[in-house]
Amino acid sequence: MTLTTRDWHNRAKQFHFDGHKIAYWTGGDPEARPLLLVHGFPTCSWDWVPVWDTLAEKHHLIACDMLGFGLSDKPRSGYSIHRQTDLQEALLGELGVGEFDALVHDYGVSVGQELLAQQQDGSGAKGLGKMVFLNGGIFPDQHRPRPMQKLGVSPFGFLLGLMMSRKGFGKSFSEVFGPDTQPSEKELDEFWEFISYKDGNRITHKLLHYIADRVENKERWEAALVGAQDKIGLINGALDPVSGKHAYDKWCEVLPDARHHLIENVGHYPQVEAPDEVAAKALEWLTG
């Protein structure tokens, strides 16, 4: 069945975190092993819809829109990767989940790295098992920010929210997809619907705090990967201008004992551009 954005709205559940309403979704067999899905910037859990049904055949799926994203509340301040990590752990606690695996993308890769770091230093994520990464700024020195991101972290970052429109978004967003897997106008409308929900596009520059978080936590988060090579893997879209083949090569160099899979003809959103291949490879690693 093809889900519409209205369907996704209607399926959303809510819980409270730090006084804010957080939208979340679950799917699959509640008795199956939980799989936490952590979305990227500037989108939301809608990104997982193309792989949702396939992943749900083997796992109990859990996904939320993080603070400032999608259907969740958008406070004026307080955005950091550590807080978003606390949110994920609060959601798992709300649902009574102990052991779980994770699939993380873009912004979510930093949340994933912090979960691994907390597990290794004993401060959290005790039940975390395997983790599959998709394209993202795993290594800050390999991240190639888009013009929108550069503006957002500048002293004039507030202008990004004022300038951001459906037309401008569509143009810049399409540039991170592969040439043969470009989003349709309908798909761009759907992404924009969630980005602009409750004026979320106006706080885009605040969400970009994660770029500074990555630089500040570089050693901690990269060490977490090195220490978890036996249970992590990267599925990478090679044509991504932000974190494509160059980031994949860095992964293979730094993490020789971790799994890796390159999809040659897609860009930054492999779960949207090549959903069958991503779901199949993720399930192979998670269940193997």
C-alpha positions in Angstrom: 0.0 0.0 0.0 1.3 3.5 -0.9 1.1 5.8 2.2 0.0 9.4 1.8 1.2 12.2 4.0 -2.3 12.2 5.5 -2.0 8.5 6.4 1.4 9.3 8.0 -0.2 12.1 10.0 -3.0 9.9 11.1 -0.7 7.1 12.2 1.4 9.4 14.4 1.4 8.8 18.2 2.7 11.3 20.8 4.6 11.3 24.0 6.2 14.2 26.0 9.9 14.9 26.3 11.1 17.9 28.3 7.6 19.4 28.1 7.5 19.1 24.3 5.2 16.9 22.2 7.1 14.4 20.1 5.5 12.5 17.2 6.5 8.9 16.8 5.5 5.8 14.8 5.7 2.1 15.4 5.3 -0.8 13.0 5.8 -4.5 12.5 5.5 -7.3 15.0 5.7 -5.9 18.6 7.4 -9.2 19.5 10.1 -8.9 16.9 13.5 -7.3 17.7 13.1 -3.5 17.9 14.8 -1.4 15.2 15.2 2.3 16.0 15.1 4.5 12.8 16.8 7.9 13.2 16.2 10.4 10.4 18.3 13.2 8.9 18.3 17.0 8.4 16.1 18.8 7.3 13.5 16.1 6.8 11.9 13.7 9.3 10.7 10.1 9.8 8.7 10.3 6.6 12.1 9.5 4.9 11.6 5.9 6.2 8.3 5.2 4.4 10.0 3.7 1.3 11.7 1.0 3.4 9.1 0.8 6.2 7.1 -2.2 5.1 10.1 -4.3 4.1 11.9 -3.7 7.4 8.7 -4.3 9.3 8.6 -7.9 8.1 11.6 -8.7 10.4 11.6 -6.0 13.0 9.4 -4.0 15.4 10.0 -0.5 14.0 10.3 2.7 16.1 10.8 6.1 14.7 10.2 9.7 15.9 10.5 13.2 14.5 13.2 14.7 16.6 12.8 18.1 18.3 12.4 20.8 15.6 11.6 18.3 12.9 8.4 17.1 11.1 5.3 16.8 13.3 7.1 17.3 16.6 7.3 20.5 18.6 9.7 23.2 17.5 11.0 25.1 20.5 12.9 28.4 20.1 16.2 26.9 21.3 17.9 23.8 22.9 18.9 21.9 19.8 21.9 19.6 20.2 22.9 16.1 19.3 23.1 15.1 22.9 19.6 16.3 23.6 18.3 14.5 20.5 20.0 11.3 21.8 18.3 11.7 25.2 15.1 12.0 23.3 15.7 8.7 21.5 16.5 7.0 24.8 13.4 8.5 26.4 11.2 7.1 23.5 12.7 3.7 24.0 12.0 4.0 27.7 8.4 5.1 27.0 7.9 2.0 25.0 9.6 -0.3 27.4 12.3 -1.3 25.0 15.4 -2.9 26.3 17.5 -4.4 23.6 17.4 -2.8 20.1 19.3 -2.2 16.8 19.4 1.1 14.9 19.4 2.4 11.3 20.6 6.0 11.2 20.9 8.7 8.4 22.5 12.1 8.0 21.8 14.1 11.2 20.9 10.8 12.8 24.4 9.4 12.3 25.6 11.7 15.0 22.9 10.6 17.3 23.9 7.0 16.5 27.6 7.8 17.3 26.6 9.3 20.6 24.5 6.2 21.4 27.6 4.1 20.7 29.8 6.4 22.8 27.4 6.3 25.7 27.2 2.5 25.5 31.0 2.3 25.6 31.5 4.6 28.5 28.6 3.1 30.4 26.4 6.2 30.6 23.5 5.0 28.4 22.2 2.9 25.5 22.9 -0.3 27.4 20.7 -2.4 25.1 22.1 -1.2 21.8 23.0 -4.0 19.4 23.9 -3.5 15.8 23.8 -0.2 13.9 23.6 0.5 10.2 24.6 3.9 9.0 23.5 5.7 5.8 25.0 8.8 4.2 26.0 11.4 6.8 28.8 13.4 8.3 30.3 10.5 10.2 33.8 12.1 9.8 33.7 15.9 10.0 36.7 16.3 7.8 34.8 14.5 4.9 31.6 16.6 5.3 31.1 19.0 2.3 28.4 21.4 3.4 25.9 22.8 0.9 25.5 26.6 0.4 22.3 26.4 2.5 24.3 24.9 5.4 27.1 27.4 5.1 24.6 30.3 5.3 22.8 28.7 8.2 25.8 28.5 10.5 27.0 32.0 9.6 26.1 35.1 11.6 23.3 35.6 9.1 21.9 32.2 9.7 18.5 33.6 10.6 18.1 34.7 7.0 18.0 31.1 5.9 14.6 30.6 7.6 13.3 33.8 6.1 14.4 33.0 2.6 13.6 29.3 2.6 10.6 28.6 0.2 9.2 25.5 -1.5 10.8 26.5 -4.8 14.3 27.1 -3.3 14.1 24.0 -1.2 13.2 21.9 -4.2 16.2 23.1 -6.1 18.8 22.7 -3.4 17.3 19.4 -2.1 17.3 17.8 -5.5 21.0 18.5 -5.9 21.9 15.9 -3.3 20.1 13.1 -5.2 21.6 11.1 -8.0 20.9 12.3 -11.6 18.8 9.2 -12.3 17.0 9.2 -9.0 15.7 12.7 -8.8 12.7 13.4 -6.6 9.4 14.2 -8.4 7.6 17.4 -7.8 5.0 15.4 -5.8 7.8 14.0 -3.6 9.3 17.4 -3.0 5.9 18.7 -2.0 5.6 15.9 0.5 9.1 16.6 2.0 8.3 20.3 2.1 4.9 19.6 3.8 6.7 18.2 6.8 9.6 20.6 6.8 7.3 23.6 6.8 4.8 22.1 9.4 4.2 24.7 12.1 6.8 27.0 10.4 9.6 24.5 10.9 11.4 26.0 7.9 11.9 29.2 10.0 14.2 27.4 12.5 16.4 25.6 10.0 19.4 27.6 11.1 19.0 26.5 14.7 18.9 22.8 13.8 22.3 23.3 12.1 23.9 23.4 15.5 24.8 19.7 14.8 27.7 20.8 12.6 29.4 22.4 15.5 28.5 19.3 17.7 30.3 17.1 15.2 33.5 19.1 15.3 33.5 19.4 19.1 32.8 15.6 19.6 35.0 14.4 16.7 37.4 12.3 18.8 34.7 10.8 21.0 32.4 9.9 18.1 35.1 8.5 15.9 36.5 6.4 18.8 33.1 5.0 19.3 33.1 3.7 15.8 36.5 2.2 16.1 35.4 0.4 19.2 32.2 -1.0 17.6 33.5 -2.3 14.3 32.1 -5.8 14.8 28.5 -4.5 14.9 28.3 -1.5 12.6 28.0 -1.1 8.8 27.7 1.7 6.2 25.4 1.7 3.2 26.5 4.7 1.1 25.1 6.5 -1.9 28.2 7.2 -4.0 26.9 10.3 -5.9 26.1 12.3 -2.8 28.0 15.6 -3.0 27.9 16.0 0.8 29.0 12.5 2.1 29.3 10.2 -0.9 32.1 8.1 -2.2 34.8 10.2 -0.4 33.1 9.5 2.9 32.7 5.8 2.1 36.4 5.6 1.3 37.3 7.2 4.7 35.0 4.7 6.4 36.9 1.8 4.8 40.2 3.3 5.7 39.4 4.1 9.4 37.2 1.1 10.1 38.7 -1.9 8.1 36.8 -4.4 10.2 33.3 -2.8 9.8 30.8 -3.7 7.1 30.4 -1.4 4.0 28.3 -1.4 0.9 28.4 1.2 -1.9 25.4 2.0 -4.1 27.1 3.5 -7.2 24.1 5.3 -8.8 22.4 7.2 -5.9 23.0 10.2 -3.8 22.4 11.4 -0.2 19.0 9.6 0.4 19.7 5.9 -0.4 16.6 4.8 1.5 14.5 6.9 -0.8 16.5 6.5 -4.0 17.2 2.7 -3.8 14.8 1.5 -1.1 14.8 -2.2 -2.1 18.6 -2.4 -2.0 18.9 -0.5 1.2 16.3 -2.6 3.0 17.7 -5.9 1.8 21.3 -5.1 2.8 20.2 -3.7 6.2 18.2 -6.8 6.9 21.0 -9.0 5.8 23.4 -7.3 8.3 20.9 -7.0 11.1 19.7 -10.5 11.0 22.9 -12.2 9.9 
